[in-house]
Amino acid sequence: MNDESRVVPAMIAGAALGALAGYLFFTESGRRLRRQVEPVLERFAREVYGFRGAVQRAVEVASEGWGLTGEPAERGRRIH
């Protein structure tokens, strides 16, 4: 896909996002919708952040476990 073939989809996406932002911020019904959706998005963001932390802790634990055995680190460095 060359640069010229990406222009039209990018313009359409930009126009759609602009229209959505205009609706949400400049119309009364958009403001009402935004007020209803914001708490849901905040809860979702907290859940994602918590999940991210859990994944990071799992990676740390796994790394420590692998570090104790030395197996994967040694295998990755050997040239057969």
C-alpha positions as a LaTeX table, in Angstrom:
\begin{tabular}{lrrr}
\hline
Residue & $x$ (\AA) & $y$ (\AA) & $z$ (\AA) \\
\hline
Met1 & 0.00 & 0.00 & 0.00 \\
Asn2 & 1.59 & 3.28 & $-1.05$ \\
Asp3 & 1.18 & 6.72 & 0.56 \\
Glu4 & $-1.45$ & 7.90 & $-1.92$ \\
Ser5 & $-3.73$ & 4.96 & $-1.21$ \\
Arg6 & $-3.62$ & 5.78 & 2.51 \\
Val7 & $-4.76$ & 9.38 & 2.11 \\
Val8 & $-8.48$ & 8.75 & 1.53 \\
Pro9 & $-8.94$ & 6.33 & 4.46 \\
Ala10 & $-7.01$ & 8.71 & 6.72 \\
Met11 & $-9.21$ & 11.63 & 5.61 \\
Ile12 & $-12.37$ & 9.62 & 6.24 \\
Ala13 & $-11.15$ & 8.53 & 9.68 \\
Gly14 & $-10.18$ & 12.12 & 10.56 \\
Ala15 & $-13.54$ & 13.46 & 9.43 \\
Ala16 & $-15.38$ & 10.80 & 11.42 \\
Leu17 & $-13.36$ & 11.52 & 14.58 \\
Gly18 & $-13.90$ & 15.25 & 14.12 \\
Ala19 & $-17.63$ & 14.77 & 13.70 \\
Leu20 & $-17.76$ & 12.57 & 16.80 \\
Ala21 & $-15.79$ & 15.10 & 18.86 \\
Gly22 & $-18.03$ & 17.91 & 17.64 \\
Tyr23 & $-21.13$ & 15.94 & 18.60 \\
Leu24 & $-19.80$ & 14.99 & 22.04 \\
Phe25 & $-18.57$ & 18.47 & 22.97 \\
Phe26 & $-20.86$ & 20.91 & 21.17 \\
Thr27 & $-24.34$ & 19.40 & 21.35 \\
Glu28 & $-26.50$ & 18.95 & 24.44 \\
Ser29 & $-27.31$ & 15.33 & 23.62 \\
Gly30 & $-23.60$ & 14.67 & 23.05 \\
Arg31 & $-22.75$ & 16.16 & 26.44 \\
Arg32 & $-25.37$ & 13.95 & 28.10 \\
Leu33 & $-23.98$ & 10.89 & 26.35 \\
Arg34 & $-20.44$ & 11.86 & 27.35 \\
Arg35 & $-21.48$ & 12.24 & 31.00 \\
Gln36 & $-23.04$ & 8.77 & 30.91 \\
Val37 & $-20.05$ & 7.13 & 29.21 \\
Glu38 & $-17.21$ & 8.78 & 31.20 \\
Pro39 & $-17.68$ & 6.74 & 34.42 \\
Val40 & $-17.77$ & 3.51 & 32.40 \\
Leu41 & $-14.58$ & 4.46 & 30.58 \\
Glu42 & $-12.88$ & 5.37 & 33.85 \\
Arg43 & $-13.78$ & 1.99 & 35.36 \\
Phe44 & $-12.55$ & 0.26 & 32.20 \\
Ala45 & $-9.27$ & 2.20 & 32.33 \\
Arg46 & $-8.76$ & 1.19 & 35.99 \\
Glu47 & $-9.40$ & $-2.46$ & 35.10 \\
Val48 & $-6.94$ & $-2.32$ & 32.20 \\
Tyr49 & $-4.34$ & $-0.66$ & 34.42 \\
Gly50 & $-4.86$ & $-3.34$ & 37.08 \\
Phe51 & $-4.58$ & $-6.10$ & 34.48 \\
Arg52 & $-1.39$ & $-4.53$ & 33.17 \\
Gly53 & 0.05 & $-4.56$ & 36.68 \\
Ala54 & $-0.90$ & $-8.20$ & 37.13 \\
Val55 & 0.80 & $-9.12$ & 33.86 \\
Gln56 & 3.94 & $-7.23$ & 34.88 \\
Arg57 & 4.02 & $-9.04$ & 38.22 \\
Ala58 & 3.58 & $-12.39$ & 36.46 \\
Val59 & 6.46 & $-11.58$ & 34.11 \\
Glu60 & 8.65 & $-10.63$ & 37.06 \\
Val61 & 7.83 & $-13.85$ & 38.88 \\
Ala62 & 8.46 & $-15.91$ & 35.76 \\
Ser63 & 11.77 & $-14.11$ & 35.17 \\
Glu64 & 12.84 & $-14.79$ & 38.73 \\
Gly65 & 11.90 & $-18.44$ & 38.32 \\
Trp66 & 13.87 & $-18.77$ & 35.12 \\
Gly67 & 16.76 & $-16.91$ & 36.73 \\
Leu68 & 16.89 & $-19.46$ & 39.56 \\
Thr69 & 17.19 & $-22.40$ & 37.17 \\
Gly70 & 19.48 & $-20.72$ & 34.67 \\
Glu71 & 18.14 & $-22.99$ & 31.94 \\
Pro72 & 16.54 & $-20.62$ & 29.39 \\
Ala73 & 19.21 & $-17.96$ & 29.77 \\
Glu74 & 21.99 & $-20.47$ & 29.12 \\
Arg75 & 20.21 & $-22.08$ & 26.16 \\
Gly76 & 19.67 & $-18.73$ & 24.51 \\
Arg77 & 23.39 & $-17.91$ & 24.69 \\
Arg78 & 24.79 & $-21.21$ & 23.46 \\
Ile79 & 25.72 & $-21.68$ & 19.84 \\
His80 & 25.33 & $-25.28$ & 18.70 \\
\hline
\end{tabular}
